[in-house]
Amino acid sequence: MTARWVVDQVAPQRELQINWQPISLLFKNDPDPESPYYAGALLGHRALRIMEAIRAEHGDAKVFDWYWQCGTLIHHDKDRDIDFGAALERVGLDPALAAAADDTRWDEAIRTGMDVGLALVGNDVGTPIIAFTAADGIKRGIFGPVITRVPDREQSLKVWDAMEAFTTMDGFWELKRTRTEPPDPGQRPDV
C-alpha cells in the first residue's frame, strides 16, 4: 500500500527519485518453518533474489516493474504460488531470471540492501522504510507509513510532507497506533 501511495499519489507531485531496496522478512524475522508466516516470507525472499538478479543485469530501471508485478500478483490476485517465469515475461524480462529465486548467491545483495535501510532506522522495525536527506545533508530514515488504503492526492501530500518533516527533525523517533483493519489494495493495476 505504501508503494502504491508513493508511486501513484506522491511521486508525480514531489519529483521524487525512488530507489527500491530489498528487505527480506525471512532474514529479518527468521520465522520457524512450521510457522504460518514462513511460506509468505519465503515467497517474498525468493522474489527478492530475482529482484537482485534483475538489478545486476538491468540496473534499477526494471526493479520497480518486478516489484509492482509481484505486489499485484500477491495482493490483488492472491497468488501465493507465483509462476516467476511468466511474471518476468509480463514485465518484458527474460524468464530465465526465475532461476535466481533459488540461488543463494543473491542473499548477500539482499542483506547488504537491508543493512543500509536498517542502519537508518534501527532493527526493531519492519517494512516499509523511507529515507529522506535532511537540510544538513544527513540521510535519515523512518519505518512507515503503514497504511491500509491509498489516500486521495491532497491527503497523500499532507502525509508525505509531515513524514518528511518528522523524519528529518533531530530527536523525532516514532508515531504508532494499533491497526484495526486489513489492507485494501484497491483496483488492480494494469501490469
C-alpha positions as CSV (number, residue, x, y, z in Angstrom):
1,M,0.0,0.0,0.0
2,T,2.8,2.4,0.8
3,A,4.4,1.8,-2.6
4,R,1.1,2.5,-4.4
5,W,0.7,5.6,-2.3
6,V,4.2,6.9,-3.1
7,V,4.1,6.0,-6.8
8,D,0.5,7.0,-7.6
9,Q,-0.1,10.0,-5.4
10,V,3.2,11.5,-4.2
11,A,6.0,11.0,-6.7
12,P,4.3,12.8,-9.6
13,Q,3.8,15.9,-7.3
14,R,7.1,15.9,-5.5
15,E,9.6,14.9,-8.2
16,L,10.9,12.1,-6.2
17,Q,13.9,9.9,-7.0
18,I,12.9,6.5,-5.7
19,N,15.5,3.8,-5.1
20,W,13.8,0.4,-4.3
21,Q,15.8,-1.6,-1.9
22,P,15.2,-5.1,-0.5
23,I,14.1,-6.1,3.0
24,S,13.6,-9.8,3.5
25,L,11.2,-10.7,6.2
26,L,12.6,-14.2,6.0
27,F,16.0,-12.8,7.1
28,K,14.6,-10.1,9.4
29,N,12.1,-12.1,11.4
30,D,13.6,-15.6,10.9
31,P,10.2,-17.4,11.2
32,D,10.1,-21.0,12.1
33,P,9.5,-23.2,9.0
34,E,6.4,-24.6,10.8
35,S,5.0,-21.1,11.4
36,P,2.1,-19.8,9.3
37,Y,4.3,-16.8,8.3
38,Y,7.1,-18.9,6.9
39,A,5.6,-19.5,3.4
40,G,4.9,-15.9,2.8
41,A,8.3,-14.8,4.0
42,L,9.9,-17.4,1.8
43,L,7.9,-16.3,-1.3
44,G,8.9,-12.7,-0.7
45,H,12.5,-13.7,-0.3
46,R,12.6,-15.7,-3.5
47,A,11.1,-12.7,-5.3
48,L,13.8,-10.5,-3.8
49,R,16.5,-12.8,-5.2
50,I,15.0,-12.3,-8.6
51,M,14.9,-8.6,-8.0
52,E,18.6,-8.5,-7.2
53,A,19.3,-10.6,-10.4
54,I,17.3,-8.0,-12.3
55,R,19.2,-5.2,-10.7
56,A,22.5,-6.8,-11.6
57,E,21.5,-7.3,-15.2
58,H,19.4,-4.2,-15.9
59,G,20.2,-1.7,-13.2
60,D,17.4,-0.1,-11.1
61,A,15.2,0.7,-14.1
62,K,13.5,-2.7,-14.2
63,V,13.4,-3.3,-10.4
64,F,10.2,-1.4,-9.8
65,D,8.4,-3.2,-12.7
66,W,9.3,-6.5,-11.0
67,Y,8.2,-5.2,-7.5
68,W,4.9,-4.0,-8.9
69,Q,4.2,-7.3,-10.8
70,C,4.9,-9.3,-7.6
71,G,2.8,-7.0,-5.4
72,T,-0.1,-7.2,-7.8
73,L,0.0,-11.0,-8.0
74,I,0.2,-11.4,-4.2
75,H,-2.1,-8.6,-3.1
76,H,-4.7,-8.4,-5.9
77,D,-4.7,-11.8,-7.3
78,K,-4.0,-13.6,-4.0
79,D,-1.4,-15.7,-5.9
80,R,0.9,-17.5,-3.4
81,D,2.3,-19.8,-6.0
82,I,3.7,-17.4,-8.5
83,D,5.0,-18.6,-11.8
84,F,8.1,-16.4,-11.7
85,G,9.0,-17.1,-15.4
86,A,5.6,-16.0,-16.6
87,A,5.6,-13.0,-14.3
88,L,9.0,-11.9,-15.7
89,E,7.7,-12.2,-19.2
90,R,4.8,-10.0,-18.4
91,V,7.2,-7.2,-17.5
92,G,9.4,-7.7,-20.5
93,L,12.2,-9.6,-18.8
94,D,13.9,-12.9,-19.6
95,P,12.0,-15.8,-17.9
96,A,15.4,-17.4,-17.3
97,L,15.9,-14.9,-14.4
98,A,13.4,-17.0,-12.5
99,A,16.3,-19.4,-11.6
100,A,17.6,-16.7,-9.2
101,A,14.6,-17.5,-6.9
102,D,16.5,-20.5,-5.6
103,D,20.1,-19.1,-6.0
104,T,21.5,-18.2,-2.6
105,R,24.3,-16.1,-4.1
106,W,21.7,-13.2,-4.3
107,D,21.3,-13.3,-0.5
108,E,24.4,-11.2,0.1
109,A,22.9,-8.4,-2.0
110,I,19.7,-8.7,-0.1
111,R,21.4,-8.5,3.2
112,T,23.5,-5.5,2.1
113,G,20.4,-3.6,0.9
114,M,18.7,-4.4,4.2
115,D,21.6,-3.3,6.2
116,V,21.6,0.1,4.6
117,G,17.9,0.6,5.4
118,L,18.2,-0.8,9.0
119,A,21.2,1.4,9.7
120,L,18.9,4.4,9.2
121,V,16.1,3.2,11.4
122,G,17.3,0.5,13.8
123,N,16.4,-3.2,13.9
124,D,13.1,-3.1,15.8
125,V,11.1,-2.1,12.7
126,G,9.7,-3.8,9.6
127,T,8.8,-2.6,6.2
128,P,8.4,-0.1,4.6
129,I,11.4,2.1,5.4
130,I,11.5,5.5,3.8
131,A,14.6,7.8,3.8
132,F,15.0,11.5,3.3
133,T,18.1,13.7,3.2
134,A,17.8,16.5,5.7
135,A,18.8,20.1,5.2
136,D,22.1,19.3,7.0
137,G,22.9,16.7,4.3
138,I,22.3,13.7,6.7
139,K,20.1,10.9,5.4
140,R,17.5,9.8,8.0
141,G,15.0,7.0,7.7
142,I,11.7,6.1,9.2
143,F,9.6,3.0,9.4
144,G,6.3,3.6,7.8
145,P,3.8,4.7,7.0
146,V,1.8,1.5,7.3
147,I,-1.4,2.3,5.6
148,T,-4.4,0.1,4.7
149,R,-5.5,2.2,1.7
150,V,-4.2,4.9,-0.5
151,P,-5.5,8.3,0.5
152,D,-6.6,10.9,-2.1
153,R,-3.9,13.2,-3.6
154,E,-4.4,16.1,-1.2
155,Q,-4.2,13.9,1.9
156,S,-1.3,11.9,0.4
157,L,0.7,15.0,0.0
158,K,-0.1,16.2,3.5
159,V,1.1,12.9,4.9
160,W,4.2,12.9,2.8
161,D,5.2,16.4,3.8
162,A,4.5,15.6,7.5
163,M,6.6,12.4,7.2
164,E,9.5,14.4,5.7
165,A,9.3,17.0,8.5
166,F,9.2,14.4,11.2
167,T,11.9,12.2,9.7
168,T,14.4,15.0,9.1
169,M,13.9,16.5,12.6
170,D,16.5,15.7,15.2
171,G,15.0,13.9,18.2
172,F,11.9,12.5,16.5
173,W,11.5,8.7,16.7
174,E,8.1,7.2,16.5
175,L,4.3,7.5,16.0
176,K,2.2,4.4,16.3
177,R,-1.3,3.1,16.8
178,T,-2.8,-0.4,16.6
179,R,-4.1,-1.4,13.2
180,T,-7.7,-2.3,13.2
181,E,-8.4,-3.1,9.5
182,P,-6.7,-5.2,6.9
183,P,-5.0,-3.7,3.8
184,D,-7.3,-2.8,0.9
185,P,-5.2,-2.9,-2.2
186,G,-7.8,-1.1,-4.3
187,Q,-8.3,-1.6,-8.0
188,R,-5.8,-4.0,-9.7
189,P,-3.2,-2.0,-11.7
190,D,-2.5,-2.9,-15.2
191,V,0.8,-4.7,-15.2
